[in-house]
Amino acid sequence: MMNLFALEHSKSAYRADFVLFTIALVLLAAFLWVTGPRAQRLEIVTFALGGLGGWTAMEYALHRFVLHGLQPFRRWHAEHHQRPRALIFTSTFLSATLIAMLVFFPMLLLGDLWRACALTLGLLTGYLGYAITHHAIHHWRADNAWLKERKRWHALHHHSEQPGCYGVTSSVWDRVFGSTY
C-alpha cells in the first residue's frame, strides 16, 4: 500500500495523480454542465474562473510560505531541490482531501452545491495545470516559448542562493510581491 506521507512515490502512483485528477475534473465539469441550473450558468463559470485565479495565488503562497517557510514542509521541499527529477509529490489522496476540506466543503456551507462545485472545478483545473507544468519543467524538453520561459524561471528558483521565483505556472504573484530576481 502507498504511504500517504512518503516524499517519493512509484511511477504508477505518480502517474495516477494525473489520471485521477483529470477524471475528477472531467466528471465535475460534466456534472455542472448537465445538472447545473441553466439560469446560473454565468455564475457557475464566474466561480470556476475565480477558482482558477485563486489557484495561482494559492500556488504562490503555498510554495513561498509553506514549502520554503514551515517545517517539516521546508525540509521535505529541500529534498525536491536536491533531486529535482525524483518523483516527489503529495499523494493524490492527501491533496484531494485538502481540496475537499479547504475549498469544496467550506464553499458548500457558505454557498450552495453549484458554487462549491464550480469553485472546486476552477481550483482543480489550476492544480492539475500546475502539476503538469511542474512535471514538464523537470522532465520534458521545452519545445515552445511558454515552457522555455517556465523552465528558465524555475531554474532560477532552484539554483539561486537568493529566494524568489516561487510561481510555477505564472510569474504574476512574484512580480506583485517583488520576489523576482
C-alpha atoms as an extended CHARMM CRD file, in Angstrom:
* protein
*
       181  EXT
         1         1  MET       CA              0.0000000000        0.0000000000        0.0000000000  PROA      1               0.0000000000
         2         2  MET       CA              1.1940000000        3.5120000000       -0.7890000000  PROA      2               0.0000000000
         3         3  ASN       CA              2.4460000000        5.5610000000        2.1590000000  PROA      3               0.0000000000
         4         4  LEU       CA              0.3210000000        8.7210000000        2.1070000000  PROA      4               0.0000000000
         5         5  PHE       CA              3.0490000000       10.7820000000        3.7240000000  PROA      5               0.0000000000
         6         6  ALA       CA              6.0210000000        9.4510000000        1.7590000000  PROA      6               0.0000000000
         7         7  LEU       CA              8.0600000000       12.0080000000       -0.1300000000  PROA      7               0.0000000000
         8         8  GLU       CA              8.8770000000        9.8700000000       -3.1380000000  PROA      8               0.0000000000
         9         9  HSD       CA              6.4290000000        7.5670000000       -4.8760000000  PROA      9               0.0000000000
        10        10  SER       CA              6.4300000000        4.8980000000       -7.5450000000  PROA      10              0.0000000000
        11        11  LYS       CA              5.9590000000        5.7520000000      -11.2250000000  PROA      11              0.0000000000
        12        12  SER       CA              2.4520000000        4.2780000000      -11.1350000000  PROA      12              0.0000000000
        13        13  ALA       CA              1.4210000000        6.3730000000       -8.1080000000  PROA      13              0.0000000000
        14        14  TYR       CA              2.9600000000        9.4470000000       -9.7330000000  PROA      14              0.0000000000
        15        15  ARG       CA              1.0390000000        8.8660000000      -12.9800000000  PROA      15              0.0000000000
        16        16  ALA       CA             -2.1480000000        8.0170000000      -11.0980000000  PROA      16              0.0000000000
        17        17  ASP       CA             -2.1500000000       11.5530000000       -9.6930000000  PROA      17              0.0000000000
        18        18  PHE       CA             -2.5110000000       12.9940000000      -13.2140000000  PROA      18              0.0000000000
        19        19  VAL       CA             -5.0800000000       10.4080000000      -14.2960000000  PROA      19              0.0000000000
        20        20  LEU       CA             -7.2910000000       10.6270000000      -11.2020000000  PROA      20              0.0000000000
        21        21  PHE       CA             -7.3300000000       14.4210000000      -11.0950000000  PROA      21              0.0000000000
        22        22  THR       CA             -8.1130000000       14.5500000000      -14.8300000000  PROA      22              0.0000000000
        23        23  ILE       CA            -11.0220000000       12.1460000000      -14.3200000000  PROA      23              0.0000000000
        24        24  ALA       CA            -12.2700000000       14.1950000000      -11.3580000000  PROA      24              0.0000000000
        25        25  LEU       CA            -12.0430000000       17.3940000000      -13.4000000000  PROA      25              0.0000000000
        26        26  VAL       CA            -13.9620000000       15.9100000000      -16.3530000000  PROA      26              0.0000000000
        27        27  LEU       CA            -16.6420000000       14.4200000000      -14.0940000000  PROA      27              0.0000000000
        28        28  LEU       CA            -17.0700000000       17.6580000000      -12.1700000000  PROA      28              0.0000000000
        29        29  ALA       CA            -17.3230000000       19.7050000000      -15.3830000000  PROA      29              0.0000000000
        30        30  ALA       CA            -19.8280000000       17.2190000000      -16.8470000000  PROA      30              0.0000000000
        31        31  PHE       CA            -21.8730000000       17.2680000000      -13.6350000000  PROA      31              0.0000000000
        32        32  LEU       CA            -22.0430000000       21.0620000000      -13.7150000000  PROA      32              0.0000000000
        33        33  TRP       CA            -22.8530000000       21.1790000000      -17.4270000000  PROA      33              0.0000000000
        34        34  VAL       CA            -25.5550000000       18.5060000000      -17.3310000000  PROA      34              0.0000000000
        35        35  THR       CA            -27.2280000000       19.1510000000      -13.9750000000  PROA      35              0.0000000000
        36        36  GLY       CA            -26.3510000000       22.7620000000      -13.1790000000  PROA      36              0.0000000000
        37        37  PRO       CA            -29.2160000000       25.2370000000      -13.4000000000  PROA      37              0.0000000000
        38        38  ARG       CA            -29.1620000000       26.9990000000      -16.7700000000  PROA      38              0.0000000000
        39        39  ALA       CA            -30.1410000000       30.2660000000      -15.1110000000  PROA      39              0.0000000000
        40        40  GLN       CA            -26.9200000000       30.1160000000      -13.0700000000  PROA      40              0.0000000000
        41        41  ARG       CA            -24.5180000000       29.2310000000      -15.9260000000  PROA      41              0.0000000000
        42        42  LEU       CA            -22.8180000000       32.6410000000      -15.9110000000  PROA      42              0.0000000000
        43        43  GLU       CA            -22.4210000000       32.4940000000      -12.1310000000  PROA      43              0.0000000000
        44        44  ILE       CA            -21.0620000000       28.9290000000      -12.3660000000  PROA      44              0.0000000000
        45        45  VAL       CA            -18.4970000000       29.9930000000      -14.9790000000  PROA      45              0.0000000000
        46        46  THR       CA            -17.5800000000       33.0250000000      -12.8560000000  PROA      46              0.0000000000
        47        47  PHE       CA            -16.9670000000       30.8300000000       -9.7920000000  PROA      47              0.0000000000
        48        48  ALA       CA            -14.9210000000       28.3750000000      -11.8620000000  PROA      48              0.0000000000
        49        49  LEU       CA            -12.7720000000       31.2340000000      -13.1980000000  PROA      49              0.0000000000
        50        50  GLY       CA            -12.4710000000       32.5380000000       -9.6430000000  PROA      50              0.0000000000
        51        51  GLY       CA            -11.2280000000       29.1300000000       -8.5130000000  PROA      51              0.0000000000
        52        52  LEU       CA             -8.6960000000       29.0570000000      -11.3340000000  PROA      52              0.0000000000
        53        53  GLY       CA             -7.4670000000       32.5580000000      -10.4770000000  PROA      53              0.0000000000
        54        54  GLY       CA             -7.4730000000       31.6750000000       -6.8040000000  PROA      54              0.0000000000
        55        55  TRP       CA             -5.2460000000       28.6960000000       -7.5330000000  PROA      55              0.0000000000
        56        56  THR       CA             -2.4870000000       30.9380000000       -8.8990000000  PROA      56              0.0000000000
        57        57  ALA       CA             -2.4080000000       32.8780000000       -5.6250000000  PROA      57              0.0000000000
        58        58  MET       CA             -2.5520000000       29.6470000000       -3.5950000000  PROA      58              0.0000000000
        59        59  GLU       CA              0.2730000000       28.1120000000       -5.6490000000  PROA      59              0.0000000000
        60        60  TYR       CA              2.4710000000       31.1140000000       -4.9230000000  PROA      60              0.0000000000
        61        61  ALA       CA              1.5720000000       31.3410000000       -1.2210000000  PROA      61              0.0000000000
        62        62  LEU       CA              1.9580000000       27.6000000000       -0.5840000000  PROA      62              0.0000000000
        63        63  HSD       CA              5.3120000000       27.4850000000       -2.3590000000  PROA      63              0.0000000000
        64        64  ARG       CA              6.7170000000       30.6220000000       -0.7480000000  PROA      64              0.0000000000
        65        65  PHE       CA              5.3600000000       30.4730000000        2.7860000000  PROA      65              0.0000000000
        66        66  VAL       CA              4.7440000000       26.7590000000        3.4290000000  PROA      66              0.0000000000
        67        67  LEU       CA              7.2510000000       24.8380000000        1.2950000000  PROA      67              0.0000000000
        68        68  HSD       CA             10.0200000000       27.3870000000        1.8920000000  PROA      68              0.0000000000
        69        69  GLY       CA              8.9510000000       28.5550000000        5.3370000000  PROA      69              0.0000000000
        70        70  LEU       CA              7.4020000000       25.9480000000        7.6230000000  PROA      70              0.0000000000
        71        71  GLN       CA              8.9690000000       22.7720000000        8.9480000000  PROA      71              0.0000000000
        72        72  PRO       CA              8.6650000000       19.9110000000        8.1720000000  PROA      72              0.0000000000
        73        73  PHE       CA              7.4850000000       21.0610000000        4.7140000000  PROA      73              0.0000000000
        74        74  ARG       CA             10.6210000000       23.1280000000        4.2020000000  PROA      74              0.0000000000
        75        75  ARG       CA             12.8570000000       20.1120000000        4.8380000000  PROA      75              0.0000000000
        76        76  TRP       CA             10.7270000000       17.9170000000        2.5700000000  PROA      76              0.0000000000
        77        77  HSD       CA             10.7490000000       20.5010000000       -0.2060000000  PROA      77              0.0000000000
        78        78  ALA       CA             14.5290000000       20.8600000000        0.0910000000  PROA      78              0.0000000000
        79        79  GLU       CA             14.7020000000       17.1940000000       -0.9470000000  PROA      79              0.0000000000
        80        80  HSD       CA             12.9510000000       18.1360000000       -4.1970000000  PROA      80              0.0000000000
        81        81  HSD       CA             15.5060000000       20.8970000000       -4.7550000000  PROA      81              0.0000000000
        82        82  GLN       CA             18.3350000000       18.3960000000       -4.2190000000  PROA      82              0.0000000000
        83        83  ARG       CA             16.7790000000       15.7680000000       -6.5180000000  PROA      83              0.0000000000
        84        84  PRO       CA             14.5420000000       17.6550000000       -8.9850000000  PROA      84              0.0000000000
        85        85  ARG       CA             13.9090000000       14.6480000000      -11.2480000000  PROA      85              0.0000000000
        86        86  ALA       CA             12.7970000000       12.3770000000       -8.3950000000  PROA      86              0.0000000000
        87        87  LEU       CA              9.0850000000       11.5390000000       -8.2530000000  PROA      87              0.0000000000
        88        88  ILE       CA              8.4450000000       13.6020000000       -5.1410000000  PROA      88              0.0000000000
        89        89  PHE       CA              4.8730000000       14.8280000000       -4.7080000000  PROA      89              0.0000000000
        90        90  THR       CA              1.9310000000       14.9650000000       -2.3320000000  PROA      90              0.0000000000
        91        91  SER       CA             -0.1610000000       11.8140000000       -2.5370000000  PROA      91              0.0000000000
        92        92  THR       CA             -3.3710000000       12.0880000000       -4.5500000000  PROA      92              0.0000000000
        93        93  PHE       CA             -5.4260000000       11.0870000000       -1.5310000000  PROA      93              0.0000000000
        94        94  LEU       CA             -3.8960000000       13.7950000000        0.6450000000  PROA      94              0.0000000000
        95        95  SER       CA             -4.1380000000       16.5810000000       -1.9530000000  PROA      95              0.0000000000
        96        96  ALA       CA             -7.7380000000       15.6050000000       -2.8530000000  PROA      96              0.0000000000
        97        97  THR       CA             -8.6740000000       15.5840000000        0.8340000000  PROA      97              0.0000000000
        98        98  LEU       CA             -7.1590000000       19.0400000000        1.3290000000  PROA      98              0.0000000000
        99        99  ILE       CA             -9.0160000000       20.4220000000       -1.7060000000  PROA      99              0.0000000000
       100       100  ALA       CA            -12.2890000000       18.9580000000       -0.4290000000  PROA      100             0.0000000000
       101       101  MET       CA            -11.7920000000       20.1560000000        3.1560000000  PROA      101             0.0000000000
       102       102  LEU       CA            -10.3970000000       23.6130000000        2.3940000000  PROA      102             0.0000000000
       103       103  VAL       CA            -12.3610000000       24.5330000000       -0.7480000000  PROA      103             0.0000000000
       104       104  PHE       CA            -15.3890000000       22.3610000000       -1.5270000000  PROA      104             0.0000000000
       105       105  PHE       CA            -16.9340000000       21.8940000000        1.9370000000  PROA      105             0.0000000000
       106       106  PRO       CA            -16.4640000000       25.4910000000        3.1350000000  PROA      106             0.0000000000
       107       107  MET       CA            -18.0000000000       26.7770000000       -0.1080000000  PROA      107             0.0000000000
       108       108  LEU       CA            -20.8240000000       24.2700000000        0.2270000000  PROA      108             0.0000000000
       109       109  LEU       CA            -21.5530000000       25.6450000000        3.6980000000  PROA      109             0.0000000000
       110       110  LEU       CA            -21.2780000000       29.2740000000        2.5830000000  PROA      110             0.0000000000
       111       111  GLY       CA            -22.9950000000       28.9710000000       -0.7790000000  PROA      111             0.0000000000
       112       112  ASP       CA            -24.6350000000       26.0470000000       -2.4910000000  PROA      112             0.0000000000
       113       113  LEU       CA            -23.7110000000       22.8770000000       -4.3670000000  PROA      113             0.0000000000
       114       114  TRP       CA            -23.2760000000       24.6520000000       -7.7200000000  PROA      114             0.0000000000
       115       115  ARG       CA            -20.9300000000       27.3130000000       -6.3940000000  PROA      115             0.0000000000
       116       116  ALA       CA            -18.9330000000       24.7450000000       -4.4190000000  PROA      116             0.0000000000
       117       117  CYS       CA            -18.5610000000       22.5020000000       -7.4730000000  PROA      117             0.0000000000
       118       118  ALA       CA            -17.6770000000       25.4160000000       -9.7570000000  PROA      118             0.0000000000
       119       119  LEU       CA            -15.0690000000       26.8790000000       -7.3930000000  PROA      119             0.0000000000
       120       120  THR       CA            -13.5820000000       23.4250000000       -6.8790000000  PROA      120             0.0000000000
       121       121  LEU       CA            -13.5430000000       22.8090000000      -10.6390000000  PROA      121             0.0000000000
       122       122  GLY       CA            -11.5940000000       26.0200000000      -11.2190000000  PROA      122             0.0000000000
       123       123  LEU       CA             -9.1370000000       25.3130000000       -8.4270000000  PROA      123             0.0000000000
       124       124  LEU       CA             -8.7140000000       21.7040000000       -9.5480000000  PROA      124             0.0000000000
       125       125  THR       CA             -8.0320000000       22.9010000000      -13.1030000000  PROA      125             0.0000000000
       126       126  GLY       CA             -5.3320000000       25.1840000000      -11.7560000000  PROA      126             0.0000000000
       127       127  TYR       CA             -3.8560000000       22.4420000000       -9.5880000000  PROA      127             0.0000000000
       128       128  LEU       CA             -3.7350000000       19.9820000000      -12.4790000000  PROA      128             0.0000000000
       129       129  GLY       CA             -2.2030000000       22.6610000000      -14.7060000000  PROA      129             0.0000000000
       130       130  TYR       CA              0.4090000000       23.2760000000      -12.0320000000  PROA      130             0.0000000000
       131       131  ALA       CA              1.1630000000       19.5420000000      -11.6660000000  PROA      131             0.0000000000
       132       132  ILE       CA              1.5540000000       19.0790000000      -15.4230000000  PROA      132             0.0000000000
       133       133  THR       CA              3.6630000000       22.2350000000      -15.7500000000  PROA      133             0.0000000000
       134       134  HSD       CA              5.9260000000       21.2730000000      -12.8570000000  PROA      134             0.0000000000
       135       135  HSD       CA              6.3600000000       17.7990000000      -14.3210000000  PROA      135             0.0000000000
       136       136  ALA       CA              7.1370000000       19.2670000000      -17.7510000000  PROA      136             0.0000000000
       137       137  ILE       CA              9.6700000000       21.6860000000      -16.2710000000  PROA      137             0.0000000000
       138       138  HSD       CA             11.6370000000       18.8280000000      -14.7230000000  PROA      138             0.0000000000
       139       139  HSD       CA             11.0730000000       16.0030000000      -17.2250000000  PROA      139             0.0000000000
       140       140  TRP       CA             10.3040000000       17.3240000000      -20.7370000000  PROA      140             0.0000000000
       141       141  ARG       CA             12.2570000000       19.1660000000      -23.3820000000  PROA      141             0.0000000000
       142       142  ALA       CA             10.8940000000       22.6580000000      -23.8990000000  PROA      142             0.0000000000
       143       143  ASP       CA              9.5200000000       22.9690000000      -27.4280000000  PROA      143             0.0000000000
       144       144  ASN       CA              7.6030000000       26.2250000000      -27.1010000000  PROA      144             0.0000000000
       145       145  ALA       CA              8.3250000000       29.7110000000      -25.7720000000  PROA      145             0.0000000000
       146       146  TRP       CA              5.9830000000       29.4700000000      -22.7770000000  PROA      146             0.0000000000
       147       147  LEU       CA              7.5110000000       26.2350000000      -21.4530000000  PROA      147             0.0000000000
       148       148  LYS       CA             11.0360000000       27.5160000000      -22.1210000000  PROA      148             0.0000000000
       149       149  GLU       CA             10.2450000000       30.5720000000      -20.0170000000  PROA      149             0.0000000000
       150       150  ARG       CA              8.7110000000       28.4670000000      -17.2280000000  PROA      150             0.0000000000
       151       151  LYS       CA             11.8070000000       26.2060000000      -17.2180000000  PROA      151             0.0000000000
       152       152  ARG       CA             14.1120000000       29.2350000000      -17.0730000000  PROA      152             0.0000000000
       153       153  TRP       CA             12.0640000000       30.7990000000      -14.2710000000  PROA      153             0.0000000000
       154       154  HSD       CA             12.0050000000       27.5770000000      -12.2450000000  PROA      154             0.0000000000
       155       155  ALA       CA             15.7410000000       27.0370000000      -12.8000000000  PROA      155             0.0000000000
       156       156  LEU       CA             16.3200000000       30.4640000000      -11.2400000000  PROA      156             0.0000000000
       157       157  HSD       CA             14.2140000000       29.3330000000       -8.2870000000  PROA      157             0.0000000000
       158       158  HSD       CA             16.1340000000       26.0700000000       -7.8800000000  PROA      158             0.0000000000
       159       159  HSD       CA             19.6630000000       27.3510000000       -8.4230000000  PROA      159             0.0000000000
       160       160  SER       CA             19.8510000000       30.8130000000       -6.8800000000  PROA      160             0.0000000000
       161       161  GLU       CA             21.1490000000       31.4640000000       -3.3820000000  PROA      161             0.0000000000
       162       162  GLN       CA             18.5940000000       34.2430000000       -3.0670000000  PROA      162             0.0000000000
       163       163  PRO       CA             14.9680000000       33.1490000000       -2.5190000000  PROA      163             0.0000000000
       164       164  GLY       CA             12.4340000000       34.0030000000       -5.2040000000  PROA      164             0.0000000000
       165       165  CYS       CA             10.6230000000       32.9560000000       -8.3780000000  PROA      165             0.0000000000
       166       166  TYR       CA              8.0400000000       30.8940000000       -6.4660000000  PROA      166             0.0000000000
       167       167  GLY       CA              5.3890000000       30.8280000000       -9.1820000000  PROA      167             0.0000000000
       168       168  VAL       CA              5.4900000000       27.6830000000      -11.3080000000  PROA      168             0.0000000000
       169       169  THR       CA              2.6590000000       28.3190000000      -13.7690000000  PROA      169             0.0000000000
       170       170  SER       CA              2.8830000000       32.1100000000      -13.6440000000  PROA      170             0.0000000000
       171       171  SER       CA              5.2500000000       34.8640000000      -12.5300000000  PROA      171             0.0000000000
       172       172  VAL       CA              2.3980000000       37.2860000000      -11.7520000000  PROA      172             0.0000000000
       173       173  TRP       CA              2.4840000000       36.9710000000       -7.9680000000  PROA      173             0.0000000000
       174       174  ASP       CA              6.2820000000       37.1030000000       -7.8700000000  PROA      174             0.0000000000
       175       175  ARG       CA              6.0690000000       40.4040000000       -9.7100000000  PROA      175             0.0000000000
       176       176  VAL       CA              3.2800000000       41.6960000000       -7.4290000000  PROA      176             0.0000000000
       177       177  PHE       CA              5.2090000000       40.8020000000       -4.2460000000  PROA      177             0.0000000000
       178       178  GLY       CA              8.7000000000       41.6020000000       -5.5040000000  PROA      178             0.0000000000
       179       179  SER       CA             10.1020000000       38.0630000000       -5.2800000000  PROA      179             0.0000000000
       180       180  THR       CA             11.7580000000       38.1410000000       -8.7080000000  PROA      180             0.0000000000
       181       181  TYR       CA             15.4640000000       38.3210000000       -9.4400000000  PROA      181             0.0000000000
